[in-house]
Amino acid sequence: MNDVLLDFSYKFLLCFVPLFAAVDAAGLFPLYMGLTEGLTPKVKGRVLRQMLLTAISVVVAFVFIGQVILQFLGVTISDFMVAGGTMLFVVAMTDLFAADKGRIHSDPESLGAVPLGVPLTVGPAVLTTVLLLANTYGRLPALMAAIANIILAAIAFSFAARIERLLGRNGIRTLSKIASLLIASIAVMMIRRGVFEMIASLSGQLPPPTP
């Protein structure tokens, strides 16, 4: 029992760290504060609950049917690793070298779902990462790690104004850049693993050399 729990905890941690970087709650602070500016605490609470429900629902659905969709399309995990890694790298580089993210205007009645829940909290980076982690470490550790990060982001958003006063905008910007750098590193790892698996798969299909 202890061995099973220890193994799960280890896999959970391995899934939690890359998903923490992919969610990038620090980078979303300015957007969240811009989106909810002028809203009452009651409305902000409803927005956060809507964000939690939307983000968790999308992640759960993608973990369980994402693999089926890929198989239906004839896409292998190696293909997905290379494509997803390339996309993550572009996203990370854009965040690293882009100016501050501008404000997004949205309807307060739905901003918890769109754009805050999807695609800001759970976007392509998170979906790509969670599917690859589920394939590597299992669905349960990846799913629990994703849900934990979403809840952590919601808690952080609830203290966004206080955290900004504590760290300052420069501190928030620094955390966002560090997260983008981690995402870029994870993207390179995904591409490398995907290419290596493709080569290994092709090597197994090639006929042995003739003497």
N, CA, C and O of each residue as an XYZ file, in Angstrom:
844
protein
N       0.834     -1.208      0.000
C       0.000      0.000      0.000
C       0.869      1.258      0.000
O       0.623      2.200     -0.754
N       1.891      1.255      0.862
C       2.796      2.398      0.933
C       3.553      2.595     -0.373
O       3.785      3.723     -0.809
N       3.944      1.456     -1.003
C       4.665      1.544     -2.272
C       3.786      2.151     -3.361
O       4.247      2.953     -4.173
N       2.503      1.752     -3.366
C       1.566      2.285     -4.359
C       1.375      3.787     -4.156
O       1.371      4.559     -5.115
N       1.217      4.190     -2.891
C       1.033      5.605     -2.585
C       2.281      6.412     -2.932
O       2.186      7.526     -3.448
N       3.443      5.844     -2.645
C       4.703      6.528     -2.957
C       4.881      6.678     -4.461
O       5.318      7.723     -4.943
N       4.537      5.618     -5.203
C       4.651      5.662     -6.661
C       3.705      6.707     -7.251
O       4.071      7.455     -8.157
N       2.472      6.743     -6.714
C       1.502      7.732     -7.201
C       1.975      9.147     -6.890
O       1.869     10.039     -7.731
N       2.498      9.354     -5.677
C       2.979     10.682     -5.283
C       4.123     11.139     -6.185
O       4.206     12.309     -6.559
N       5.001     10.198     -6.528
C       6.133     10.521     -7.398
C       5.641     10.916     -8.792
O       6.099     11.907     -9.362
N       4.702     10.131     -9.336
C       4.158     10.435    -10.658
C       3.370     11.748    -10.636
O       3.418     12.533    -11.583
N       2.644     11.967     -9.534
C       1.882     13.214     -9.393
C       2.816     14.416     -9.438
O       2.522     15.412    -10.099
N       3.936     14.323     -8.737
C       4.903     15.426     -8.718
C       5.507     15.653    -10.098
O       5.689     16.794    -10.524
N       5.820     14.546    -10.804
C       6.378     14.667    -12.150
C       5.386     15.322    -13.109
O       5.787     16.008    -14.049
N       4.088     15.112    -12.870
C       3.060     15.735    -13.704
C       2.775     17.170    -13.262
O       2.477     18.036    -14.085
N       2.871     17.408    -11.957
C       2.491     18.712    -11.413
C       3.404     19.830    -11.908
O       2.932     20.908    -12.269
N       4.711     19.571    -11.923
C       5.677     20.627    -12.245
C       5.499     21.166    -13.668
O       5.375     22.379    -13.833
N       5.482     20.307    -14.711
C       5.285     20.863    -16.060
C       3.920     21.513    -16.253
O       3.794     22.484    -16.999
N       2.888     20.977    -15.578
C       1.567     21.587    -15.694
C       1.514     22.935    -14.979
O       0.803     23.844    -15.409
N       2.263     23.061    -13.892
C       2.353     24.342    -13.193
C       2.929     25.407    -14.123
O       2.456     26.543    -14.160
N       3.958     25.016    -14.873
C       4.557     25.950    -15.829
C       3.603     26.243    -16.979
O       3.532     27.374    -17.459
N       2.862     25.214    -17.426
C       1.960     25.391    -18.564
C       0.776     26.292    -18.214
O       0.365     27.120    -19.026
N       0.224     26.132    -17.005
C      -0.903     26.978    -16.592
C      -0.462     28.435    -16.474
O      -1.185     29.341    -16.889
N       0.727     28.661    -15.907
C       1.321     30.005    -15.814
C       0.356     31.002    -15.175
O       0.001     32.017    -15.776
N      -0.063     30.693    -13.940
C      -0.992     31.576    -13.228
C      -0.411     32.971    -13.042
O      -1.141     33.961    -13.099
N       0.905     33.055    -12.818
C       1.542     34.365    -12.636
C       1.383     35.229    -13.880
O       1.144     36.432    -13.785
N       1.517     34.606    -15.046
C       1.369     35.350    -16.286
C      -0.060     35.782    -16.555
O      -0.303     36.714    -17.323
N      -1.026     35.088    -15.906
C      -2.432     35.417    -16.108
C      -2.937     36.481    -15.142
O      -4.041     36.994    -15.321
N      -2.141     36.828    -14.110
C      -2.580     37.828    -13.141
C      -3.028     39.137    -13.790
O      -4.123     39.618    -13.502
N      -2.188     39.731    -14.675
C      -2.614     41.005    -15.282
C      -3.910     40.873    -16.072
O      -4.761     41.761    -16.029
N      -4.062     39.756    -16.799
C      -5.287     39.538    -17.565
C      -6.486     39.386    -16.647
O      -7.544     39.965    -16.889
N      -6.312     38.597    -15.584
C      -7.428     38.377    -14.655
C      -7.867     39.691    -14.020
O      -9.062     39.975    -13.929
N      -6.909     40.479    -13.587
C      -7.252     41.751    -12.945
C      -7.900     42.712    -13.935
O      -8.785     43.483    -13.566
N      -7.458     42.668    -15.202
C      -8.082     43.509    -16.213
C      -9.496     43.060    -16.538
O     -10.393     43.883    -16.722
N      -9.689     41.744    -16.608
C     -11.005     41.197    -16.929
C     -12.028     41.466    -15.834
O     -13.200     41.714    -16.117
N     -11.580     41.416    -14.582
C     -12.511     41.538    -13.453
C     -12.512     42.935    -12.838
O     -13.125     43.155    -11.793
N     -11.835     43.864    -13.475
C     -11.781     45.227    -12.939
C     -13.182     45.828    -12.874
O     -13.923     45.807    -13.857
N     -13.536     46.361    -11.709
C     -14.836     46.996    -11.532
C     -15.938     46.053    -11.100
O     -17.042     46.503    -10.797
N     -15.671     44.748    -11.064
C     -16.686     43.786    -10.640
C     -16.739     43.714     -9.121
O     -15.731     43.921     -8.446
N     -17.917     43.419     -8.588
C     -18.076     43.283     -7.142
C     -17.470     41.963     -6.676
O     -17.322     41.042     -7.479
N     -17.113     41.849     -5.384
C     -16.576     40.580     -4.869
C     -17.502     39.393     -5.130
O     -17.029     38.286     -5.387
N     -18.815     39.611     -5.067
C     -19.766     38.527     -5.316
C     -19.666     38.035     -6.753
O     -19.659     36.829     -7.003
N     -19.590     38.960     -7.686
C     -19.479     38.590     -9.102
C     -18.136     37.923     -9.368
O     -18.065     36.961    -10.133
N     -17.067     38.424     -8.743
C     -15.755     37.802     -8.909
C     -15.759     36.363     -8.410
O     -15.141     35.488     -9.016
N     -16.462     36.120     -7.297
C     -16.570     34.754     -6.792
C     -17.285     33.848     -7.777
O     -16.885     32.700     -7.973
N     -18.348     34.360     -8.405
C     -19.072     33.573     -9.402
C     -18.207     33.312    -10.625
O     -18.261     32.231    -11.211
N     -17.413     34.295    -11.007
C     -16.502     34.132    -12.143
C     -15.481     33.034    -11.861
O     -15.205     32.207    -12.731
N     -14.916     33.018    -10.650
C     -13.928     31.996    -10.295
C     -14.548     30.606    -10.278
O     -13.927     29.648    -10.737
N     -15.768     30.484     -9.752
C     -16.440     29.170     -9.746
C     -16.712     28.698    -11.172
O     -16.553     27.518    -11.483
N     -17.117     29.615    -12.025
C     -17.361     29.283    -13.431
C     -16.071     28.868    -14.116
O     -16.060     27.938    -14.924
N     -14.985     29.556    -13.795
C     -13.681     29.207    -14.362
C     -13.261     27.807    -13.936
O     -12.801     27.015    -14.758
N     -13.421     27.500    -12.641
C     -13.057     26.174    -12.133
C     -13.842     25.079    -12.842
O     -13.259     24.103    -13.314
N     -15.162     25.236    -12.920
C     -16.014     24.214    -13.534
C     -15.656     24.011    -15.001
O     -15.557     22.875    -15.465
N     -15.464     25.101    -15.729
C     -15.147     25.003    -17.155
C     -13.790     24.362    -17.385
O     -13.665     23.436    -18.186
N     -12.773     24.850    -16.686
C     -11.413     24.353    -16.896
C     -11.288     22.880    -16.529
O     -10.691     22.102    -17.274
N     -11.845     22.492    -15.388
C     -11.755     21.092    -14.959
C     -12.525     20.187    -15.913
O     -12.054     19.100    -16.246
N     -13.700     20.620    -16.355
C     -14.504     19.804    -17.280
C     -13.766     19.564    -18.590
O     -13.771     18.451    -19.116
N     -13.133     20.603    -19.114
C     -12.401     20.471    -20.375
C     -11.219     19.524    -20.217
O     -10.981     18.683    -21.084
N     -10.472     19.650    -19.114
C      -9.314     18.780    -18.887
C      -9.742     17.327    -18.744
O      -9.133     16.443    -19.347
N     -10.781     17.067    -17.954
C     -11.256     15.692    -17.760
C     -11.690     15.089    -19.089
O     -11.329     13.956    -19.409
N     -12.465     15.845    -19.863
C     -12.930     15.341    -21.155
C     -11.762     15.050    -22.083
O     -11.752     14.027    -22.768
N     -10.776     15.939    -22.110
C      -9.654     15.760    -23.028
C      -8.783     14.581    -22.632
O      -8.279     13.866    -23.499
N      -8.598     14.366    -21.327
C      -7.778     13.236    -20.874
C      -8.398     11.914    -21.304
O      -7.682     10.982    -21.671
N      -9.737     11.825    -21.259
C     -10.388     10.549    -21.543
C     -10.728     10.344    -23.016
O     -10.780      9.201    -23.469
N     -10.959     11.409    -23.774
C     -11.316     11.211    -25.183
C     -10.257     11.742    -26.140
O     -10.340     11.518    -27.347
N      -9.255     12.448    -25.603
C      -8.209     12.978    -26.473
C      -7.480     11.882    -27.222
O      -7.219     12.005    -28.419
N      -7.145     10.792    -26.505
C      -6.445      9.672    -27.128
C      -7.301      9.026    -28.212
O      -6.789      8.640    -29.264
N      -8.604      8.907    -27.957
C      -9.524      8.319    -28.934
C      -9.572      9.168    -30.204
O      -9.573      8.644    -31.318
N      -9.611     10.473    -30.016
C      -9.641     11.379    -31.170
C      -8.371     11.240    -32.001
O      -8.423     11.213    -33.230
N      -7.232     11.153    -31.320
C      -5.963     10.995    -32.036
C      -5.937      9.692    -32.825
O      -5.500      9.666    -33.976
N      -6.406      8.607    -32.202
C      -6.431      7.314    -32.890
C      -7.358      7.356    -34.098
O      -7.047      6.788    -35.145
N      -8.495      8.031    -33.953
C      -9.440      8.150    -35.061
C      -8.811      8.896    -36.233
O      -9.066      8.572    -37.393
N      -7.992      9.891    -35.924
C      -7.335     10.684    -36.966
C      -6.062     10.028    -37.483
O      -5.458     10.514    -38.440
N      -5.649      8.922    -36.856
C      -4.427      8.248    -37.270
C      -3.169      8.946    -36.809
O      -2.109      8.787    -37.413
N      -3.279      9.720    -35.741
C      -2.137     10.464    -35.201
C      -1.540      9.679    -34.043
O      -2.259      9.286    -33.124
N      -0.227      9.446    -34.079
C       0.441      8.738    -32.993
C       0.860      9.728    -31.905
O       0.875     10.940    -32.118
N       1.199      9.182    -30.739
C       1.681     10.021    -29.649
C       2.975     10.731    -30.052
O       3.210     11.873    -29.657
N       3.809     10.053    -30.836
C       5.049     10.682    -31.306
C       4.743     11.899    -32.172
O       5.372     12.948    -32.030
N       3.762     11.748    -33.078
C       3.342     12.883    -33.906
C       2.860     14.037    -33.027
O       3.202     15.199    -33.251
N       2.058     13.684    -32.023
C       1.489     14.691    -31.136
C       2.580     15.376    -30.314
O       2.508     16.576    -30.045
N       3.594     14.595    -29.916
C       4.707     15.172    -29.161
C       5.436     16.236    -29.976
O       5.722     17.327    -29.482
N       5.731     15.903    -31.227
C       6.466     16.844    -32.077
C       5.613     18.075    -32.372
O       6.086     19.207    -32.261
N       4.344     17.849    -32.752
C       3.462     18.976    -33.066
C       3.192     19.823    -31.827
O       3.278     21.050    -31.864
N       2.863     19.142    -30.726
C       2.579     19.866    -29.491
C       3.802     20.585    -28.958
O       3.704     21.716    -28.483
N       4.961     19.931    -29.033
C       6.191     20.565    -28.578
C       6.534     21.794    -29.395
O       6.967     22.811    -28.853
N       6.339     21.698    -30.713
C       6.595     22.851    -31.581
C       5.674     24.013    -31.231
O       6.102     25.165    -31.157
N       4.391     23.687    -31.015
C       3.418     24.720    -30.661
C       3.767     25.364    -29.317
O       3.719     26.585    -29.173
N       4.120     24.524    -28.336
C       4.493     25.042    -27.025
C       5.709     25.957    -27.117
O       5.784     26.986    -26.445
N       6.662     25.561    -27.966
C       7.875     26.365    -28.111
C       7.544     27.740    -28.689
O       8.067     28.757    -28.233
N       6.670     27.760    -29.695
C       6.270     29.036    -30.297
C       5.546     29.904    -29.268
O       5.803     31.103    -29.160
N       4.632     29.275    -28.510
C       3.902     30.014    -27.475
C       4.866     30.594    -26.444
O       4.746     31.754    -26.051
N       5.830     29.768    -26.008
C       6.797     30.212    -24.998
C       7.658     31.355    -25.520
O       7.894     32.333    -24.810
N       8.130     31.234    -26.765
C       8.959     32.288    -27.335
C       8.166     33.587    -27.505
O       8.692     34.679    -27.290
N       6.905     33.452    -27.891
C       6.057     34.638    -28.030
C       5.894     35.344    -26.694
O       5.983     36.569    -26.612
N       5.650     34.549    -25.633
C       5.495     35.135    -24.302
C       6.798     35.747    -23.797
O       6.790     36.781    -23.130
N       7.915     35.101    -24.120
C       9.201     35.594    -23.628
C       9.570     36.944    -24.234
O      10.103     37.815    -23.546
N       9.284     37.114    -25.523
C       9.747     38.310    -26.221
C       8.644     39.320    -26.512
O       8.901     40.389    -27.067
N       7.409     38.974    -26.132
C       6.304     39.897    -26.392
C       6.232     40.950    -25.302
O       6.765     40.778    -24.206
N       5.567     42.035    -25.626
C       5.308     43.068    -24.622
C       4.208     42.582    -23.693
O       3.674     41.488    -23.875
N       3.871     43.389    -22.703
C       2.825     43.013    -21.762
C       1.538     42.698    -22.505
O       1.189     43.350    -23.489
N       0.832     41.671    -22.005
C      -0.419     41.264    -22.629
C      -1.480     42.347    -22.407
O      -1.627     42.889    -21.312
N      -2.201     42.634    -23.469
C      -3.215     43.674    -23.358
C      -4.472     43.174    -22.687
O      -4.653     41.980    -22.451
N      -5.328     44.121    -22.388
C      -6.570     43.792    -21.713
C      -7.559     43.186    -22.690
O      -7.639     43.595    -23.848
N      -8.309     42.211    -22.210
C      -9.343     41.562    -23.003
C     -10.701     41.942    -22.423
O     -10.905     41.836    -21.214
N     -11.621     42.379    -23.260
C     -12.947     42.749    -22.787
C     -13.895     41.581    -23.035
O     -13.881     40.977    -24.107
N     -14.724     41.266    -22.028
C     -15.619     40.135    -22.166
C     -16.849     40.365    -21.306
O     -16.844     41.208    -20.409
N     -17.907     39.603    -21.586
C     -19.152     39.675    -20.837
C     -18.947     39.081    -19.446
O     -18.510     37.935    -19.342
N     -19.247     39.819    -18.369
C     -19.057     39.288    -17.016
C     -19.828     38.002    -16.753
O     -19.424     37.200    -15.911
N     -20.943     37.795    -17.471
C     -21.743     36.596    -17.249
C     -21.064     35.336    -17.766
O     -21.371     34.238    -17.304
N     -20.150     35.477    -18.713
C     -19.525     34.293    -19.310
C     -18.007     34.316    -19.260
O     -17.369     33.365    -19.712
N     -17.404     35.384    -18.718
C     -15.944     35.476    -18.788
C     -15.257     34.414    -17.946
O     -14.089     34.108    -18.187
N     -15.954     33.837    -16.954
C     -15.371     32.741    -16.185
C     -15.143     31.516    -17.052
O     -14.175     30.780    -16.861
N     -16.055     31.298    -18.020
C     -15.915     30.162    -18.934
C     -14.992     30.518    -20.088
O     -14.012     29.822    -20.351
N     -15.315     31.607    -20.772
C     -14.529     32.089    -21.911
C     -14.361     33.599    -21.752
O     -15.363     34.309    -21.664
N     -13.153     34.107    -21.713
C     -11.880     33.436    -22.010
C     -11.091     32.947    -20.797
O     -10.034     32.339    -20.967
N     -11.580     33.198    -19.562
C     -10.759     32.894    -18.394
C     -10.539     31.396    -18.207
O      -9.408     30.953    -18.007
N     -11.633     30.603    -18.272
C     -11.483     29.154    -18.115
C     -10.775     28.531    -19.296
O      -9.791     27.809    -19.138
N     -11.282     28.816    -20.480
C     -10.714     28.368    -21.752
C     -10.745     29.565    -22.695
O     -11.813     30.151    -22.874
N      -9.646     29.952    -23.299
C      -8.359     29.243    -23.382
C      -7.253     29.783    -22.469
O      -6.105     29.355    -22.593
N      -7.568     30.718    -21.546
C      -6.488     31.312    -20.758
C      -5.925     30.346    -19.716
O      -4.719     30.099    -19.690
N      -6.797     29.792    -18.849
C      -6.304     28.854    -17.834
C      -5.990     27.498    -18.447
O      -4.917     26.942    -18.212
N      -6.914     26.968    -19.225
C      -6.704     25.684    -19.911
C      -6.711     25.954    -21.407
O      -7.762     26.019    -22.045
N      -5.518     26.109    -21.944
C      -5.363     26.350    -23.369
C      -4.612     25.225    -24.043
O      -4.454     24.152    -23.461
N      -4.148     25.448    -25.256
C      -3.419     24.402    -25.984
C      -2.203     23.871    -25.233
O      -1.916     22.675    -25.285
N      -1.491     24.748    -24.538
C      -0.296     24.310    -23.812
C      -0.649     23.299    -22.732
O       0.012     22.269    -22.602
N      -1.693     23.592    -21.957
C      -2.105     22.690    -20.875
C      -2.657     21.386    -21.444
O      -2.329     20.311    -20.941
N      -3.485     21.460    -22.481
C      -4.081     20.251    -23.056
C      -3.018     19.350    -23.670
O      -3.064     18.129    -23.516
N      -2.065     19.953    -24.363
C      -0.971     19.167    -24.932
C      -0.163     18.493    -23.840
O       0.147     17.305    -23.930
N       0.177     19.252    -22.811
C       0.999     18.720    -21.725
C       0.288     17.614    -20.973
O       0.892     16.580    -20.688
N      -0.987     17.806    -20.642
C      -1.697     16.812    -19.835
C      -1.900     15.515    -20.607
O      -1.859     14.436    -20.016
N      -2.117     15.599    -21.915
C      -2.295     14.375    -22.695
C      -0.996     13.582    -22.776
O      -1.007     12.356    -22.659
N       0.114     14.270    -22.975
C       1.405     13.592    -23.034
C       1.780     13.007    -21.675
O       2.331     11.908    -21.608
N       1.490     13.722    -20.600
C       1.774     13.210    -19.258
C       0.892     12.015    -18.933
O       1.347     11.064    -18.297
N      -0.365     12.051    -19.363
C      -1.261     10.919    -19.138
C      -0.757      9.682    -19.862
O      -0.862      8.569    -19.346
N      -0.213      9.873    -21.048
C       0.329      8.746    -21.796
C       1.606      8.207    -21.158
O       1.900      7.016    -21.266
N       2.370      9.081    -20.491
C       3.646      8.687    -19.898
C       3.485      8.116    -18.497
O       4.067      7.080    -18.175
N       2.691      8.793    -17.657
C       2.605      8.419    -16.237
C       1.245      7.861    -15.824
O       1.077      7.418    -14.688
N       0.278      7.879    -16.734
C      -1.054      7.386    -16.403
C      -2.052      8.526    -16.296
O      -1.692      9.667    -16.007
N      -3.306      8.193    -16.534
C      -4.347      9.222    -16.548
C      -4.574      9.856    -15.179
O      -4.702     11.076    -15.071
N      -4.625      9.024    -14.124
C      -4.974      9.544    -12.802
C      -3.965     10.562    -12.274
O      -4.374     11.645    -11.856
N      -2.650     10.259    -12.276
C      -1.703     11.274    -11.798
C      -1.750     12.564    -12.622
O      -1.693     13.663    -12.070
N      -1.855     12.418    -13.950
C      -1.896     13.606    -14.812
C      -3.157     14.423    -14.560
O      -3.110     15.652    -14.497
N      -4.294     13.723    -14.414
C      -5.562     14.416    -14.193
C      -5.577     15.120    -12.842
O      -6.000     16.272    -12.743
N      -5.113     14.425    -11.798
C      -5.078     15.028    -10.465
C      -4.136     16.234    -10.428
O      -4.431     17.243     -9.788
N      -3.004     16.117    -11.121
C      -2.053     17.231    -11.159
C      -2.650     18.430    -11.896
O      -2.457     19.576    -11.488
N      -3.375     18.160    -12.980
C      -4.005     19.246    -13.733
C      -5.073     19.939    -12.894
O      -5.135     21.168    -12.848
N      -5.916     19.142    -12.229
C      -6.970     19.714    -11.386
C      -6.365     20.516    -10.237
O      -6.854     21.594     -9.900
N      -5.293     19.981     -9.634
C      -4.627     20.691     -8.535
C      -4.091     22.041     -9.004
O      -4.187     23.033     -8.281
N      -3.531     22.080    -10.206
C      -3.004     23.339    -10.736
C      -4.115     24.327    -11.060
O      -3.950     25.532    -10.868
N      -5.240     23.829    -11.547
C      -6.375     24.710    -11.834
C      -6.915     25.319    -10.542
O      -7.199     26.515    -10.482
N      -7.053     24.480     -9.502
C      -7.522     24.976     -8.204
C      -6.527     25.976     -7.627
O      -6.913     27.009     -7.079
N      -5.248     25.658     -7.756
C      -4.207     26.570     -7.267
C      -4.271     27.913     -7.992
O      -4.102     28.967     -7.379
N      -4.518     27.865     -9.303
C      -4.643     29.106    -10.073
C      -5.841     29.920     -9.597
O      -5.754     31.142     -9.474
N      -6.970     29.239     -9.327
C      -8.164     29.937     -8.848
C      -7.910     30.595     -7.495
O      -8.337     31.724     -7.254
N      -7.209     29.874     -6.609
C      -6.867     30.443     -5.301
C      -5.962     31.662     -5.480
O      -6.144     32.688     -4.824
N      -4.983     31.531     -6.381
C      -4.073     32.654     -6.639
C      -4.835     33.851     -7.198
O      -4.571     34.992     -6.817
N      -5.788     33.590     -8.109
C      -6.574     34.678     -8.679
C      -7.371     35.413     -7.600
O      -7.541     36.631     -7.665
N      -7.861     34.658     -6.603
C      -8.652     35.281     -5.543
C      -7.811     36.241     -4.703
O      -8.342     37.144     -4.058
N      -6.486     36.033     -4.718
C      -5.577     36.928     -3.995
C      -4.742     37.776     -4.961
O      -3.691     38.296     -4.586
N      -5.212     37.912     -6.203
C      -4.410     38.561     -7.239
C      -3.991     39.974     -6.859
O      -2.832     40.348     -7.032
N      -4.931     40.760     -6.341
C      -4.613     42.151     -6.010
C      -3.557     42.224     -4.911
O      -2.643     43.046     -4.979
N      -3.683     41.366     -3.900
C      -2.714     41.368     -2.796
C      -1.340     40.900     -3.277
O      -0.312     41.453     -2.888
N      -1.341     39.869     -4.130
C      -0.070     39.344     -4.634
C       0.636     40.387     -5.492
O       1.857     40.528     -5.431
N      -0.138     41.114     -6.290
C       0.478     42.152     -7.123
C       1.088     43.253     -6.254
O       2.170     43.759     -6.554
N       0.390     43.620     -5.178
C       0.945     44.636     -4.278
C       2.222     44.133     -3.610
O       3.142     44.909     -3.352
N       2.272     42.821     -3.330
C       3.437     42.243     -2.662
C       4.636     42.148     -3.603
O       5.748     42.540     -3.247
N       4.399     41.622     -4.812
C       5.493     41.390     -5.758
C       5.742     42.571     -6.687
O       6.859     42.773     -7.164
N       4.700     43.342     -6.938
C       4.818     44.421     -7.906
C       4.674     43.888     -9.322
O       4.793     42.685     -9.557
N       4.420     44.778    -10.256
C       4.238     44.343    -11.652
C       5.514     43.745    -12.225
O       5.460     42.817    -13.033
N       6.659     44.273    -11.811
C       7.923     43.711    -12.297
C       8.125     42.291    -11.785
O       8.629     41.435    -12.512
N       7.736     42.036    -10.543
C       7.848     40.689     -9.994
C       6.937     39.714    -10.706
O       7.338     38.589    -11.006
N       5.702     40.140    -10.980
C       4.761     39.298    -11.716
C       5.292     39.015    -13.116
O       5.207     37.889    -13.605
N       5.844     40.052    -13.759
C       6.382     39.888    -15.112
C       7.564     38.918    -15.113
O       7.718     38.117    -16.035
N       8.397     38.995    -14.074
C       9.545     38.091    -13.969
C       9.095     36.645    -13.816
O       9.634     35.752    -14.469
N       8.100     36.411    -12.946
C       7.575     35.055    -12.769
C       6.999     34.515    -14.074
O       7.171     33.340    -14.398
N       6.320     35.375    -14.814
C       5.744     34.959    -16.089
C       6.829     34.561    -17.087
O       6.675     33.576    -17.810
N       7.929     35.324    -17.129
C       9.021     35.014    -18.057
C       9.706     33.705    -17.671
O      10.084     32.922    -18.543
N       9.870     33.464    -16.358
C      10.474     32.208    -15.905
C       9.595     31.030    -16.310
O      10.098     30.006    -16.773
N       8.276     31.176    -16.134
C       7.350     30.116    -16.534
C       7.434     29.863    -18.035
O       7.386     28.712    -18.470
N       7.558     30.921    -18.830
C       7.677     30.761    -20.282
C       8.960     30.024    -20.651
O       8.973     29.212    -21.576
N      10.037     30.310    -19.925
C      11.301     29.615    -20.170
C      11.179     28.128    -19.842
O      11.719     27.286    -20.560
N      10.469     27.806    -18.758
C      10.235     26.402    -18.407
C       9.402     25.711    -19.482
O       9.671     24.565    -19.842
N       8.396     26.407    -19.991
C       7.565     25.838    -21.054
C       8.407     25.558    -22.293
O       8.236     24.523    -22.937
N       9.319     26.475    -22.635
C      10.194     26.271    -23.793
C      11.071     25.041    -23.595
O      11.280     24.273    -24.534
N      11.586     24.849    -22.386
C      12.416     23.676    -22.094
C      11.612     22.393    -22.216
O      12.086     21.405    -22.776
N      10.387     22.413    -21.687
C       9.506     21.249    -21.796
C       9.188     20.965    -23.260
O       9.122     19.806    -23.668
N       8.990     22.018    -24.052
C       8.693     21.853    -25.477
C       9.838     21.169    -26.202
O       9.608     20.277    -27.018
N      11.069     21.575    -25.915
C      12.236     20.941    -26.540
C      12.308     19.470    -26.148
O      12.617     18.617    -26.981
N      12.023     19.170    -24.876
C      12.023     17.780    -24.418
C      10.976     16.953    -25.166
O      11.242     15.815    -25.555
N       9.779     17.528    -25.369
C       8.715     16.821    -26.089
C       9.131     16.527    -27.528
O       8.937     15.416    -28.021
N       9.704     17.526    -28.200
C      10.137     17.335    -29.588
C      11.215     16.263    -29.660
O      11.175     15.391    -30.528
N      12.180     16.330    -28.744
C      13.273     15.352    -28.728
C      12.735     13.940    -28.526
O      13.126     13.019    -29.243
N      11.843     13.764    -27.559
C      11.285     12.432    -27.301
C      10.459     11.944    -28.482
O      10.528     10.773    -28.855
N       9.676     12.848    -29.071
C       8.859     12.456    -30.207
C       9.693     12.015    -31.392
O       9.378     11.016    -32.038
N      10.764     12.758    -31.686
C      11.649     12.400    -32.801
C      12.345     11.074    -32.525
O      12.433     10.227    -33.414
N      12.842     10.882    -31.301
C      13.511      9.630    -30.951
C      12.565      8.442    -31.075
O      12.959      7.379    -31.555
N      11.304      8.622    -30.641
C      10.332      7.531    -30.745
C       9.986      7.242    -32.201
O       9.783      6.085    -32.569
N       9.915      8.276    -33.029
C       9.676      8.066    -34.458
C      10.813      7.272    -35.084
O      10.580      6.342    -35.856
N      12.049      7.644    -34.745
C      13.218      6.944    -35.287
C      13.225      5.495    -34.835
O      13.508      4.591    -35.622
N      12.907      5.272    -33.540
C      12.877      3.907    -33.014
C      11.795      3.085    -33.698
O      12.001      1.910    -34.001
N      10.636      3.706    -33.943
C       9.542      3.000    -34.611
C       9.906      2.657    -36.048
O       9.625      1.552    -36.514
N      10.528      3.595    -36.752
C      10.943      3.340    -38.133
C      12.040      2.287    -38.191
O      12.069      1.468    -39.109
N      12.942      2.305    -37.216
C      14.025      1.317    -37.184
C      13.474     -0.085    -37.022
O      14.007     -1.040    -37.587
N      12.389     -0.209    -36.238
C      11.787     -1.525    -36.044
C      11.065     -2.028    -37.272
O      10.882     -3.235    -37.435
N      10.645     -1.107    -38.151
C       9.922     -1.508    -39.353
C      10.839     -1.776    -40.536
O      10.430     -2.403    -41.513
N      12.089     -1.299    -40.452
C      13.016     -1.492    -41.570
C      13.503     -2.935    -41.623
O      13.740     -3.537    -40.575
N      13.656     -3.498    -42.803
C      14.178     -4.865    -42.914
C      15.640     -4.909    -42.511
O      16.359     -3.927    -42.697
N      16.094     -6.027    -41.963
C      17.505     -6.127    -41.574
C      18.401     -6.009    -42.798
O      18.018     -6.435    -43.888
N      19.586     -5.437    -42.633
C      20.496     -5.280    -43.779
C      20.944     -6.634    -44.316
O      21.176     -7.573    -43.555
N      21.061     -6.717    -45.619
C      21.508     -7.974    -46.237
C      23.015     -8.106    -46.089
O      23.733     -7.115    -46.219
N      23.509     -9.311    -45.821
C      24.962     -9.506    -45.667
C      25.696     -9.292    -46.981
O      26.920     -9.415    -47.032
